Amino acid sequence: MPFYQGDWYWVPSRVYPGEPITEFPFFTFLYADLHAHLIALGITILALTWALSILLGRAHWGAPGGKSSLPSLVLSFFFGALIIGTLRPTNTWDYPTYLAIGVITLAYTLWRYFKPHPLGQRLRLSPLVQRILVTGGGAAVLAGLSLVLFQPYSQWYAQA
């Protein structure tokens, strides 16, 4: 046969012949070929779980009776930003995708389950303006915090 012995391993792993590296997904597990997408797999599942918990929690952070608890709210935003931000150094291509999933889920949940706050009424803000501020602010805090938590990585990372 006109195949080199090593070709039995590498050639079948490519979907398209030639230059592009297009490995089938199970290749990473089959040959223990450690790639960033494998390392990030658990983190991506954790990010999806966090987003799902926000959605199913209906913007009620920790207090019984449907009232939000400030420490629970702060911890939820912190852990969400930490989980999503971890994808930036782990597998850079996953960061924008899961940040978008987190921001969209958070924005939808805040928009859908928002209740006007008495402070907003005292400031003479309409419920629509309050809703826009809370939704936009929540999304901006999540995105900003995910960047700030990994600022040392962004500042000091360089390729060899």
Sequence and secondary structure as in RCSB ss.txt:
>XXXX:A:sequence
MPFYQGDWYWVPSRVYPGEPITEFPFFTFLYADLHAHLIALGITILALTWALSILLGRAHWGAPGGKSSLPSLVL
SFFFGALIIGTLRPTNTWDYPTYLAIGVITLAYTLWRYFKPHPLGQRLRLSPLVQRILVTGGGAAVLAGLSLVLF
QPYSQWYAQA
>XXXX:A:secstr
    TTHHHHGGGBSSSSS   B TTHHHHTT   HHHHTHHHHHHHHHHHHHHHHHTT  B GGG B HHHHHH
HHHHHHHHHHHHHHH TTHHHHHHHHHHHHHHHHHHHT    HHHHHTT  HHHHHHHHHHHHHHHHHHHHHHTT
HHHHHH    
